[in-house]
Amino acid sequence: MKTDLTPAMQRRLAKLATAAGRTPAEMLPYVMQDGFDYTEEFIRKVNEALDEVDSGDGIPHEVVMHEAQAIIDAHAAKRKKAACVAQDRTAGIH
């Protein structure tokens, strides 16, 4: 399938590729799949996040993993408690 890009679209693709650190040819499939607006917004958000990490404003990996594990543990505890309650009910224990 051949796609002709207007000069404006070619400039937009080149600018997007520069922002993403890629070539226009590498970015074209993403633009074709998701459109310029979405792809530009996605790259903007990724670059903002990378800038945040580079400036030291990010959350350390260890903190994120600790918080994630706490969420998983809390969910597992609720499921275990619910399973015990259900088992007690089927056994006739209240």
Residue pairs with C-beta under 8 A, 6 or more apart in sequence:
3 32
5 13
9 36
10 24
12 36
12 40
13 24
13 27
13 28
13 31
13 36
14 24
16 24
16 27
16 31
16 36
16 39
16 40
16 43
17 23
17 24
17 26
17 27
19 40
19 43
19 44
19 47
20 26
20 27
20 43
20 46
27 39
30 39
31 39
34 42
49 58
52 58
88 94
